[in-house]
């Protein structure tokens, strides 16, 4: 595999929707790029934003946060809270020079395996075009 | 009734005098049972918050001394978290009041349980510099206040104001029951009763109701304008000189992960921080894996991650009190960095920490129709 293909996207997916969609994409044998590494979380709203930063500092090129569609959260409002956390993350990342467009927030319901596969394809393309982050090649303190 | 009241027999040259008398009366006349106020520590030029119950223990009250060893917002929260069993008051600087308001919203304190006295804050020095300067300068606070009011600069020979103070655009005692006013008040300081409780208190003390000082509004506007200018210069400087990741790594390169910045931060209220937990206690082999992957890994591994996490967790509540910078043993400009980032995270929600108890903390609420549908 060429180096330019060897980039990583870390995906934090909510148990009830986007993770189920990813699962369904698998059972449905949908094809999407292998650059994504999935972390299952109970709710997008339960994601401590520090783990997104941790992913970038550990060398991730992109991070996807996936949750239930707005209004459809299994816990009523977790995804609205996730959106606020991501809004803060975008500012902090951008302030230190990690482009905010490397962090995606998408709502993909349990039945939308096609949308999940498409999202990963789009994201892989976009992140590849952006090249490596500032973090790579540096000794991170 | 204007809400403005005169302090008796005051003189600007000795601000501690009338303020001392004012503080004594608050206790003497039973308006308060105890008062949290900055006082000179015996046999030292240093000033610290003290909780005074007995009026005859107000020997060296000096709330305008230009030093802030501890953000008193934390102390006010500690005094009001449960019922203190008496009427407690506190003379606090604006950043302390705003920090206290944030803590109240975080359920760490109770606004109803404390009588707040705010003040026009001229700024503060780094504590060690203050201690040295005040040692050599009797009447240091009076000289400081006089110089600040006449020229906007500390007196000659005094240390510089802390950077965070020069960049503070909230120098008045908003949100307090009573405010001590120095700026734009001809003929000495006066009081402003900002709440019903404040008005009741000053009336009980028989203080003379006076007209709104004619020059006050204009003087405060000019004062704040200067602070905003300095703040914007700070933001520009930090954005270009410190924030880009390569520079930030340079600035943080001397961080010894002592976590002092977190310990003194009024917004960092968690009883147990994730960085004290075993979350980042890795098996020994993990470090070798990291070293192998990158060729080299700095140890301890958590400094940049720690600072970025603190920005994520509490920058929306950062009041810019600068305690983090003052507490950093390595001279890292923590507060300058935090204010610059916090301005952005706060702007997302149009949130000003400490402005109002009515505004919910951004991370505890949401609106269905806000921000972008997705990113």
Interface residues (C-beta under 8 A of the other chain):
Chain A: X48 X49 X50 X53 X54 X57 X59 X70 X71 X77 X80 X81 X83 X84 X85 X86 X87 X88 X89 X90 X91 X92 X94 X95 X96 X97 X98 X100 X101 X103 X104 X105 X106 X107 X134 X135 X138 X139 X140 X141
Chain B: X239 X243 X244 X245 X246 X248 X249 X252 X253 X255 X274 X293 X294 X296 X297 X298 X303 X304 X305 X308 X309 X311 X312 X313 X315 X316 X340 X341 X344 X345 X348 X349 X362 X363 X366 X367 X368 X370 X371 X373 X374 X375
